[in-house]
Amino acid sequence: MTTNQSSGTQSDAWNRALRLLARREHSALELRQKLTRKGVDPEWIDPVLERLLEEDWLNESRFAESFTRSRVVRGLGPYRIRKELQERGVGERDIEGAMAPFDDGWFDLAIEVKERKFGAEREEDFRQRAKQQRFLQYRGFTHEQIRAAVEHHNS
């Protein structure tokens, strides 16, 4: 079956959804969008998503935790991770739960990301410091975390 043909049965929709979930966790919104793009008949998407949620194949909290961990490993900060989760339709409670384990580590992560990209020495040149700040801002760190990372120097 090509991706442009409509999947005609609920069983087809279910199997396609399970194949997607077998690869990685998804939010309900992501899964809905992927099933739609793959040509799944719209009448089957809601019943399939409901069943997946009931049977815990689809779990927003689990998705948020997995997604957050993967973004922290990539060196992204709390603002960016929160925004990306919101874009994927994750609710605030699940976002808070997923990010809570990292609350004490954002400053250290900002320092680590800055040092990995620019080295451990504290930069004295204004333009270079501004470049570091922009980089960390793009990565999604708070102003306080950015300031701490840029001001940090190994002694």
Backbone as CSV, one residue per row, in Angstrom:
resi,resn,N_x,N_y,N_z,CA_x,CA_y,CA_z,C_x,C_y,C_z
1,MET,0.854,-1.183,0.000,0.000,0.000,0.000,0.892,1.236,0.000
2,THR,0.614,2.181,-0.848,1.407,3.412,-0.900,0.903,4.379,0.157
3,THR,1.719,5.384,0.460,1.348,6.343,1.491,0.205,7.244,1.073
4,ASN,-0.103,7.310,-0.227,-1.188,8.176,-0.679,-2.543,7.480,-0.631
5,GLN,-2.557,6.149,-0.513,-3.816,5.444,-0.434,-4.335,5.495,0.996
6,SER,-5.641,5.515,1.120,-6.247,5.564,2.435,-6.294,4.162,3.030
7,SER,-5.886,4.034,4.288,-6.010,2.765,4.989,-7.476,2.585,5.347
8,GLY,-8.104,1.531,4.819,-9.541,1.412,4.879,-10.140,0.873,6.149
9,THR,-9.380,0.185,6.976,-9.997,-0.417,8.152,-9.336,0.092,9.430
10,GLN,-10.053,-0.127,10.511,-9.505,0.246,11.808,-8.283,-0.615,12.122
11,SER,-8.301,-1.838,11.679,-7.157,-2.726,11.884,-5.916,-2.195,11.170
12,ASP,-6.095,-1.683,9.945,-4.971,-1.077,9.221,-4.423,0.122,9.993
13,ALA,-5.319,0.945,10.494,-4.913,2.128,11.256,-4.173,1.713,12.522
14,TRP,-4.694,0.718,13.217,-4.078,0.209,14.443,-2.663,-0.299,14.159
15,ASN,-2.532,-1.120,13.118,-1.218,-1.689,12.787,-0.212,-0.612,12.397
16,ARG,-0.648,0.374,11.660,0.242,1.464,11.263,0.690,2.254,12.500
17,ALA,-0.242,2.525,13.406,0.087,3.257,14.632,1.082,2.466,15.485
18,LEU,0.861,1.154,15.617,1.785,0.333,16.407,3.181,0.307,15.793
19,ARG,3.257,0.276,14.468,4.577,0.309,13.816,5.300,1.620,14.135
20,LEU,4.562,2.713,14.129,5.178,3.998,14.466,5.637,4.025,15.922
21,LEU,4.807,3.498,16.814,5.152,3.500,18.242,6.279,2.511,18.557
22,ALA,6.458,1.510,17.724,7.534,0.547,17.951,8.899,1.197,17.746
23,ARG,8.932,2.228,16.916,10.202,2.913,16.641,10.613,3.839,17.774
24,ARG,9.623,4.586,18.310,9.890,5.512,19.414,8.567,5.968,20.002
25,GLU,8.647,6.606,21.171,7.461,7.198,21.786,6.985,8.360,20.926
26,HIS,5.694,8.590,20.925,5.091,9.722,20.224,4.070,10.370,21.141
27,SER,3.831,11.655,20.933,2.689,12.295,21.575,1.460,11.955,20.739
28,ALA,0.289,12.133,21.322,-0.948,11.870,20.589,-1.032,12.772,19.354
29,LEU,-0.641,14.035,19.493,-0.688,14.962,18.363,0.240,14.511,17.240
30,GLU,1.462,14.128,17.581,2.411,13.640,16.574,1.849,12.421,15.848
31,LEU,1.317,11.488,16.626,0.803,10.260,16.035,-0.383,10.564,15.121
32,ARG,-1.270,11.450,15.555,-2.407,11.856,14.726,-1.902,12.437,13.395
33,GLN,-0.904,13.327,13.468,-0.371,13.954,12.255,0.276,12.930,11.333
34,LYS,1.033,11.998,11.907,1.698,10.990,11.081,0.684,10.056,10.425
35,LEU,-0.315,9.649,11.172,-1.331,8.773,10.596,-2.081,9.484,9.472
36,THR,-2.369,10.748,9.669,-3.049,11.530,8.630,-2.184,11.612,7.382
37,ARG,-0.889,11.937,7.569,0.025,12.026,6.427,0.183,10.688,5.706
38,LYS,0.093,9.595,6.452,0.251,8.264,5.861,-1.030,7.789,5.177
39,GLY,-2.068,8.616,5.217,-3.286,8.286,4.502,-4.274,7.436,5.268
40,VAL,-4.132,7.355,6.578,-5.092,6.598,7.378,-6.439,7.312,7.315
41,ASP,-7.490,6.525,7.145,-8.844,7.069,7.076,-9.130,7.856,8.358
42,PRO,-9.493,9.133,8.232,-9.721,9.973,9.415,-10.746,9.416,10.402
43,GLU,-11.698,8.634,9.917,-12.720,8.090,10.824,-12.137,7.091,11.818
44,TRP,-10.945,6.551,11.527,-10.351,5.554,12.415,-9.304,6.132,13.356
45,ILE,-8.871,7.343,13.127,-7.767,7.882,13.927,-8.151,8.051,15.395
46,ASP,-9.272,8.713,15.677,-9.655,8.913,17.083,-9.884,7.601,17.830
47,PRO,-10.639,6.645,17.262,-10.813,5.375,17.988,-9.484,4.647,18.238
48,VAL,-8.573,4.713,17.273,-7.275,4.053,17.445,-6.474,4.754,18.540
49,LEU,-6.451,6.088,18.518,-5.714,6.823,19.558,-6.297,6.544,20.933
50,GLU,-7.621,6.501,21.047,-8.257,6.208,22.339,-7.859,4.826,22.842
51,ARG,-7.885,3.855,21.949,-7.509,2.490,22.346,-6.036,2.416,22.739
52,LEU,-5.181,3.092,21.972,-3.747,3.112,22.303,-3.514,3.724,23.684
53,LEU,-4.247,4.785,23.994,-4.137,5.411,25.318,-4.644,4.472,26.402
54,GLU,-5.789,3.841,26.170,-6.362,2.915,27.159,-5.428,1.754,27.455
55,GLU,-4.780,1.239,26.403,-3.905,0.075,26.565,-2.460,0.466,26.872
56,ASP,-2.221,1.762,27.065,-0.920,2.313,27.452,0.173,2.113,26.398
57,TRP,-0.207,1.923,25.149,0.773,1.944,24.076,1.191,3.384,23.811
58,LEU,0.248,4.275,24.007,0.468,5.707,23.827,0.329,6.349,25.198
59,ASN,1.377,7.044,25.633,1.392,7.600,26.977,2.117,8.948,26.928
60,GLU,1.366,10.021,27.157,1.934,11.378,27.056,3.063,11.609,28.068
61,SER,2.896,11.117,29.288,3.937,11.289,30.309,5.219,10.586,29.900
62,ARG,5.078,9.365,29.443,6.247,8.590,29.013,6.924,9.271,27.822
63,PHE,6.113,9.758,26.880,6.679,10.481,25.740,7.452,11.707,26.219
64,ALA,6.839,12.501,27.099,7.476,13.731,27.578,8.795,13.423,28.287
65,GLU,8.820,12.363,29.093,10.053,11.995,29.797,11.140,11.567,28.812
66,SER,10.780,10.733,27.854,11.741,10.259,26.858,12.261,11.420,26.007
67,PHE,11.355,12.266,25.571,11.718,13.414,24.742,12.642,14.359,25.500
68,THR,12.294,14.643,26.752,13.106,15.551,27.576,14.509,14.996,27.768
69,ARG,14.605,13.718,28.118,15.930,13.097,28.281,16.761,13.226,27.009
70,SER,16.139,12.956,25.865,16.897,13.009,24.608,17.374,14.426,24.314
71,ARG,16.583,15.428,24.659,16.972,16.813,24.407,18.042,17.282,25.387
72,VAL,17.975,16.832,26.623,19.014,17.179,27.606,20.352,16.597,27.148
73,VAL,20.336,15.362,26.675,21.563,14.725,26.180,22.144,15.524,25.020
74,ARG,21.294,16.121,24.206,21.752,16.947,23.081,22.183,18.339,23.525
75,GLY,22.040,18.659,24.812,22.503,19.944,25.326,21.513,21.076,25.156
76,LEU,20.228,20.769,25.142,19.220,21.820,25.036,18.724,22.218,26.417
77,GLY,18.353,23.486,26.553,17.921,24.030,27.830,16.417,23.965,28.031
78,PRO,15.968,24.384,29.200,14.567,24.223,29.586,13.567,24.993,28.721
79,TYR,13.901,26.196,28.284,12.969,26.957,27.440,12.697,26.227,26.130
80,ARG,13.751,25.777,25.504,13.595,25.126,24.196,12.869,23.794,24.328
81,ILE,13.214,23.020,25.339,12.557,21.723,25.533,11.070,21.929,25.803
82,ARG,10.741,22.871,26.676,9.343,23.161,26.993,8.576,23.556,25.723
83,LYS,9.170,24.419,24.912,8.522,24.871,23.677,8.293,23.704,22.726
84,GLU,9.289,22.852,22.573,9.151,21.716,21.673,8.090,20.738,22.164
85,LEU,7.999,20.538,23.467,6.949,19.671,24.011,5.565,20.276,23.770
86,GLN,5.446,21.582,23.981,4.168,22.249,23.736,3.763,22.125,22.272
87,GLU,4.725,22.273,21.372,4.445,22.140,19.941,3.962,20.737,19.585
88,ARG,4.318,19.758,20.390,3.908,18.380,20.153,2.628,18.022,20.911
89,GLY,1.991,19.052,21.489,0.698,18.853,22.118,0.729,18.279,23.520
90,VAL,1.875,18.297,24.162,1.986,17.747,25.511,1.438,18.760,26.516
91,GLY,0.646,18.278,27.461,0.045,19.134,28.473,1.054,19.604,29.509
92,GLU,0.704,20.702,30.160,1.607,21.330,31.127,1.999,20.390,32.269
93,ARG,1.058,19.609,32.754,1.362,18.692,33.862,2.418,17.666,33.445
94,ASP,2.293,17.130,32.235,3.275,16.155,31.758,4.630,16.817,31.494
95,ILE,4.611,18.058,31.021,5.860,18.789,30.807,6.569,19.003,32.138
96,GLU,5.825,19.479,33.127,6.425,19.708,34.454,7.010,18.421,35.016
97,GLY,6.262,17.330,34.901,6.735,16.044,35.419,7.992,15.560,34.722
98,ALA,8.067,15.781,33.426,9.231,15.326,32.660,10.466,16.167,32.943
99,MET,10.264,17.452,33.208,11.411,18.345,33.394,11.898,18.409,34.846
100,ALA,11.048,18.039,35.776,11.397,18.140,37.201,12.707,17.440,37.573
101,PRO,12.989,16.242,37.050,14.252,15.591,37.436,15.508,16.372,37.042
102,PHE,15.368,17.314,36.122,16.526,18.064,35.633,16.640,19.451,36.256
103,ASP,15.707,19.814,37.111,15.663,21.164,37.671,16.972,21.589,38.331
104,ASP,17.642,20.675,38.991,18.882,21.032,39.685,20.103,21.007,38.772
105,GLY,19.931,20.618,37.508,21.089,20.459,36.645,21.203,21.422,35.486
106,TRP,20.248,22.361,35.354,20.277,23.247,34.185,21.516,24.142,34.151
107,PHE,21.943,24.648,35.302,23.132,25.515,35.337,24.370,24.729,34.911
108,ASP,24.509,23.524,35.446,25.652,22.685,35.083,25.625,22.322,33.599
109,LEU,24.423,22.044,33.068,24.313,21.709,31.653,24.695,22.909,30.783
110,ALA,24.270,24.105,31.171,24.619,25.308,30.406,26.137,25.495,30.381
111,ILE,26.779,25.290,31.512,28.241,25.402,31.578,28.891,24.348,30.686
112,GLU,28.405,23.114,30.773,28.953,22.023,29.964,28.808,22.311,28.464
113,VAL,27.643,22.791,28.056,27.397,23.097,26.646,28.305,24.232,26.178
114,LYS,28.424,25.259,27.003,29.301,26.394,26.662,30.752,25.923,26.531
115,GLU,31.207,25.113,27.474,32.596,24.654,27.454,32.864,23.705,26.292
116,ARG,31.891,22.889,25.953,32.057,21.966,24.831,32.218,22.737,23.513
117,LYS,31.494,23.829,23.387,31.526,24.616,22.146,32.674,25.629,22.124
118,PHE,32.923,26.290,23.270,33.849,27.434,23.289,35.065,27.245,24.187
119,GLY,35.135,26.148,24.908,36.253,25.948,25.822,35.923,26.397,27.236
120,ALA,36.796,26.041,28.165,36.530,26.269,29.585,36.929,27.659,30.071
121,GLU,37.739,28.351,29.319,38.207,29.661,29.774,37.105,30.710,29.666
122,ARG,37.107,31.624,30.610,36.159,32.738,30.599,36.618,33.731,29.533
123,GLU,35.736,34.050,28.618,36.052,34.960,27.512,35.976,36.401,27.996
124,GLU,36.991,37.196,27.668,37.023,38.605,28.066,36.504,39.526,26.960
125,ASP,36.619,39.099,25.711,36.187,39.911,24.582,34.658,39.989,24.536
126,PHE,34.147,41.220,24.483,32.698,41.454,24.512,31.977,40.720,23.384
127,ARG,32.505,40.812,22.170,31.833,40.176,21.019,31.798,38.664,21.159
128,GLN,32.873,38.099,21.660,32.908,36.640,21.840,31.940,36.192,22.945
129,ARG,31.855,36.999,23.996,30.902,36.687,25.072,29.471,36.777,24.542
130,ALA,29.203,37.785,23.720,27.868,37.939,23.126,27.545,36.742,22.236
131,LYS,28.548,36.258,21.509,28.362,35.079,20.654,28.008,33.859,21.505
132,GLN,28.692,33.693,22.620,28.395,32.588,23.529,26.976,32.715,24.090
133,GLN,26.602,33.915,24.458,25.265,34.147,25.001,24.187,33.820,23.973
134,ARG,24.381,34.270,22.740,23.402,33.977,21.685,23.281,32.468,21.455
135,PHE,24.409,31.796,21.457,24.407,30.344,21.264,23.597,29.658,22.361
136,LEU,23.850,30.034,23.608,23.138,29.407,24.729,21.657,29.792,24.738
137,GLN,21.363,31.009,24.311,19.963,31.429,24.218,19.246,30.588,23.166
138,TYR,19.876,30.391,22.024,19.306,29.556,20.966,19.058,28.136,21.473
139,ARG,19.950,27.640,22.319,19.819,26.290,22.859,18.709,26.206,23.901
140,GLY,18.216,27.357,24.378,17.049,27.347,25.252,17.319,27.503,26.728
141,PHE,18.447,28.091,27.080,18.743,28.316,28.488,18.191,29.654,28.943
142,THR,17.960,29.782,30.258,17.452,31.032,30.828,18.582,32.051,30.896
143,HIS,18.214,33.312,31.106,19.224,34.369,31.220,20.179,34.095,32.382
144,GLU,19.643,33.615,33.498,20.488,33.320,34.661,21.466,32.191,34.353
145,GLN,20.992,31.157,33.667,21.858,30.035,33.311,22.931,30.472,32.318
146,ILE,22.548,31.311,31.384,23.509,31.813,30.385,24.576,32.644,31.066
147,ARG,24.148,33.562,31.940,25.113,34.404,32.646,26.073,33.547,33.462
148,ALA,25.556,32.563,34.157,26.414,31.687,34.966,27.414,30.941,34.097
149,ALA,26.972,30.458,32.937,27.864,29.710,32.056,28.957,30.597,31.472
150,VAL,28.571,31.789,31.040,29.540,32.696,30.414,30.523,33.243,31.455
151,GLU,30.053,33.475,32.657,30.918,33.992,33.725,31.801,32.902,34.357
152,HIS,31.405,31.659,34.185,32.101,30.544,34.822,33.526,30.432,34.292
153,HIS,34.427,30.156,35.183,35.807,29.857,34.772,36.356,28.801,35.710
154,ASN,37.097,27.876,35.127,37.719,26.815,35.917,38.921,27.391,36.634
155,SER,39.011,27.076,37.920,40.152,27.574,38.677,41.112,26.476,39.005
